[in-house]
Amino acid sequence: MPKTWWRAWADDIRHCRRCGGKLFWKPVRAEGRRRYVCERCDRVSYQNPKIVAATLPERKGKIFLLRRAIEPARGLWTFPAGFMELAETVEEAARRETREEICCRVRLFDAPRVYSYEDAAVVTIVHRARVEGRAPRPGVESLEVRAFAPRDIPWEQLAFRSTFHALRDWARGL
């Protein structure tokens, strides 16, 4: 069977979390697809995408973007975003990532937009947010923070596909 990107990612998981038995890639009749299944306890080991929580921090018609200080996409522009932790809501995760990456507090508004792609192991949930209090500044994962009007966004220097799509939607007023 040819490997796809997600099979290579999932191949790192070789043993059952419940009993430690070896996992095999086999058909699961009830689901009509192949999954990793434990040889001992027959438990299915689901491989699901991770949730990324993000904000589009705004003030006076401009959006604050950060230039990444870490890989992946070091040196490219994006909005505050990161993986959701256990025992937090997606809203809490979005606010936490904003505090960590651009050192400011935000108030979320509007319904979030969701960005997912068949060839990516993440689902990105993006909230519009109003910056409250002092102006954003770089956190330890950021090289620089800058406010951009829609026409000034560095479209050719964006970090991720979801960054491009979310900013495009924001700039269009969606």
C-alpha positions in Angstrom: 0.0 0.0 0.0 1.5 3.4 -0.9 2.1 5.7 2.1 0.3 8.9 2.3 1.5 11.8 4.5 -0.8 10.8 7.4 0.2 7.1 7.3 3.8 8.1 7.7 2.8 10.3 10.7 0.6 7.6 12.2 3.3 4.9 11.8 5.1 6.5 14.7 2.4 5.0 16.9 3.1 1.2 17.1 1.5 0.0 20.3 -1.9 0.1 21.9 -2.4 2.7 24.6 -4.6 0.3 26.6 -2.7 -3.0 26.7 0.6 -2.4 24.8 -0.2 -4.9 22.1 1.1 -4.3 18.5 -1.1 -2.2 16.2 -1.9 -3.5 12.7 -3.3 -1.5 9.8 -6.5 -3.4 8.8 -10.1 -3.0 7.7 -12.7 -2.1 10.3 -15.9 -3.5 8.8 -18.3 -1.3 10.9 -16.6 1.9 9.6 -15.8 0.8 6.0 -12.2 1.9 6.2 -8.8 0.8 7.4 -7.6 1.7 10.9 -4.8 0.8 13.3 -6.2 -2.0 15.5 -4.6 -3.8 18.5 -3.7 -7.4 17.9 -4.4 -8.3 21.6 -7.5 -6.3 22.7 -8.9 -5.4 19.2 -9.2 -1.8 20.2 -9.1 0.7 17.4 -6.4 3.4 17.7 -7.9 6.5 16.1 -5.5 8.9 14.5 -7.2 12.3 14.4 -6.1 15.9 13.6 -5.0 18.3 16.3 -6.9 21.5 17.0 -5.2 24.8 16.5 -6.8 27.8 18.2 -6.1 31.2 16.8 -7.1 34.9 16.9 -7.2 37.7 14.4 -6.3 40.5 16.8 -7.7 43.8 15.5 -7.5 47.5 16.5 -8.7 50.5 14.5 -9.2 48.6 11.3 -5.8 46.9 11.3 -4.7 43.4 12.2 -1.7 42.5 14.3 0.5 39.8 12.8 3.7 38.3 14.2 6.8 37.1 12.4 7.6 33.6 13.7 10.8 33.0 15.7 10.5 29.2 15.6 10.0 26.5 13.1 8.0 25.6 11.2 7.9 28.7 9.0 10.5 30.7 11.0 10.6 34.3 9.8 7.2 34.3 8.1 4.1 36.2 9.1 1.0 34.7 10.8 -1.6 35.5 13.5 -1.4 34.2 17.1 -2.2 30.4 17.0 -1.2 27.2 18.7 -2.4 23.8 19.8 -5.3 23.5 22.2 -4.4 21.9 25.5 -6.5 19.3 27.4 -8.9 20.9 30.0 -9.2 24.2 28.1 -11.9 25.5 25.7 -10.9 26.6 22.2 -11.7 30.2 23.3 -9.3 29.9 26.3 -6.7 28.4 24.0 -7.0 31.2 21.5 -6.7 33.9 24.2 -3.7 32.0 25.8 -1.8 31.7 22.5 -2.4 35.5 21.9 -1.0 36.3 25.4 2.0 34.1 24.8 2.8 35.2 21.2 2.0 38.9 21.2 1.8 39.7 24.9 -1.7 41.2 24.9 -5.2 40.5 26.0 -8.1 40.2 23.6 -11.9 40.0 23.6 -13.2 37.5 21.1 -16.2 38.4 19.0 -18.1 37.0 16.0 -18.4 33.3 15.3 -15.1 31.5 14.6 -14.1 30.4 11.2 -12.8 26.9 10.7 -10.0 25.9 8.2 -9.1 22.3 7.4 -7.4 20.5 4.6 -7.3 16.8 3.6 -3.5 16.9 3.5 -2.9 18.5 6.9 -3.2 16.9 10.4 -4.7 20.1 12.0 -8.0 21.9 12.1 -7.5 25.6 12.7 -10.3 27.5 14.5 -9.8 31.3 14.1 -11.6 33.9 16.2 -11.8 37.6 15.4 -10.6 39.5 18.5 -10.3 43.1 19.7 -7.0 44.0 21.4 -7.6 45.4 24.9 -5.2 47.5 26.9 -1.6 48.0 25.8 -0.3 47.4 22.3 0.9 44.0 21.3 4.7 43.2 21.4 6.7 40.1 20.5 6.6 37.2 22.9 9.4 34.5 23.0 8.0 32.7 19.9 7.9 36.0 17.8 10.6 38.0 16.1 8.3 41.0 15.5 4.7 42.2 15.8 3.2 44.7 13.4 -0.3 46.1 12.6 -1.4 45.8 9.0 -4.2 47.4 7.0 -5.8 44.8 4.7 -4.0 46.2 1.6 -0.6 46.1 3.4 -0.6 42.4 4.5 2.6 40.7 3.3 0.7 38.1 1.2 3.8 36.5 -0.2 5.4 36.0 3.2 2.6 34.2 5.1 3.5 31.1 7.2 0.6 28.7 6.5 -2.2 28.0 4.1 -4.7 28.7 6.9 -3.0 32.0 7.5 -3.6 33.0 3.9 -7.2 31.9 3.9 -8.2 33.4 7.2 -6.6 36.8 6.3 -8.2 36.7 2.9 -11.6 36.2 4.5 -10.9 38.9 7.1 -9.8 41.4 4.4 -12.9 40.7 2.4 -15.0 41.4 5.4 -16.3 37.8 5.7 
